[in-house]
Amino acid sequence: MRKEECFYLGKVAKKFSFKGEVLIYLDSDEPEIYEGMESVFVEIGKNLVPFFIEDARLHKNDFLRVKFEDVDSEGDAEALLNKALYLPLDLLPKLEGNKFYFHEVIGFHIEDKRLGNVGTIMSINDSAAQPLFEVKKGYTEILIPMIDQFIVEVNRDQKKVFMDLPEGLIEMYL
């Protein structure tokens, strides 16, 4: 399995017991949907290694308490600390309407109500307080805040995000 075929689920945050259990921080608004997982991919070096799950249950609503097969001691668990966890993209729950996963809209076109075609979404910058669409129009990069009030419609069939952007936002790049 390649990383490009997966989505980031979270990371191993802490050891939980002397029997090798760990607490996983899930990067999800709905952690309960991951209680029934059978396996995950753990990033070790540059490889994704499958780990099979014996038991998984929510712990204090923010974490998933997991017992992996063949992880039977604190030392085994220690080796997994801070490792990133991934699942195949086809396991993502489908979103509808104007809700979308960041990876899902890469390559979509931004269509503004006033200006028409703004450009193509090349990536999403979520390292700032407000996530941004990184849009390419010709040789120009345009940063557009991903604000719910700006997004009119996400059309998956047409591969377009229709937006109603404030006057002057796009013009300052052109």
Secondary structure, DSSP 8 states (H G I E B T S, - for coil): --GGGEEEEEEEEEE--TTS-EEEEE--S-GGGGTT--EEEEEETTEEEEEEEEEEEEETTTEEEEEETT--SHHHHHTTTT-EEEEEGGGS----TT---GGGGTT-EEEETTTEEEEEEEEEE-SSSS-EEEEEETTEEEEEE--TTTEEEEETTTTEEEE---TTTTTTT-
